[in-house]
């Protein structure tokens, strides 16, 4: 469900805020689809900071902005500080 650019943005944000890549765990959950035909792939991404257990879930998929929301949350200290 996640594109390469989304993952790159995720890891870039982590590094920009002084964390290490392995400080975080990313889990994706695809929404179930109903019927057949053309539809947008959507779901959620849950990101957990292994250093302190803080986590947040973001809407993901076509048209989502979860990488920038995650970046803003890091900047606001939602996941704590890299030195925590």
C-alpha positions in Angstrom: 0.0 0.0 0.0 2.9 2.4 0.8 5.0 3.8 -2.0 8.7 4.1 -2.0 8.6 7.9 -1.8 6.4 7.7 1.3 8.9 5.4 3.0 11.8 7.7 2.0 9.9 10.7 3.5 9.3 8.7 6.7 13.0 7.8 7.1 14.1 11.3 6.2 11.9 12.8 8.8 13.2 10.4 11.4 16.8 11.4 10.6 16.0 15.1 10.5 14.8 15.0 14.0 17.8 13.1 15.4 16.3 9.7 15.6 17.6 6.4 14.2 15.6 4.4 11.7 15.4 1.5 14.0 13.9 3.7 16.7 10.5 3.4 15.0 8.2 0.6 13.9 5.8 1.1 11.0 2.8 -1.1 10.5 0.4 -0.8 7.7 -3.2 -2.0 7.6 -5.1 -2.0 4.3 -8.8 -1.3 4.4 -11.0 -4.1 3.2 -12.4 -3.7 -0.3 -15.9 -4.4 -1.3 -17.0 -5.5 -4.8 -15.0 -5.3 -7.9 -13.9 -2.5 -10.2 -11.7 0.5 -9.8 -11.2 1.8 -6.3 -8.6 3.7 -4.3 -6.4 1.7 -2.0 -6.7 3.1 1.5 -5.8 2.0 5.0 -3.9 3.1 8.0 -0.3 3.4 9.1 0.6 3.0 12.7 4.0 4.3 13.8 5.4 3.4 17.2 8.5 4.8 18.8 10.4 1.9 20.3 12.2 4.2 22.7 9.2 5.1 24.7 6.2 3.2 23.3 4.4 6.3 22.0 2.4 5.7 18.8 0.1 7.3 16.4 -2.1 6.1 13.6 -2.5 8.0 10.3 -4.8 7.5 7.3 -2.9 6.2 4.4 -3.4 5.4 0.7 -4.3 7.3 -2.3 -4.3 11.1 -1.7 -3.2 10.8 2.0 -0.6 13.1 3.6 0.5 10.8 6.4 4.3 11.5 5.8 3.9 15.2 6.4 1.6 14.6 9.4 4.2 12.3 10.9 6.9 14.9 10.2 4.8 17.6 12.0 4.2 15.3 14.9 7.9 14.6 15.2 8.6 18.4 15.2 5.9 18.9 17.9 7.4 16.2 20.2 4.5 13.8 19.9 7.0 10.9 19.8 9.3 12.5 22.4 12.9 13.5 21.8 15.6 11.5 20.1 17.6 11.7 23.4 14.6 10.2 25.4 
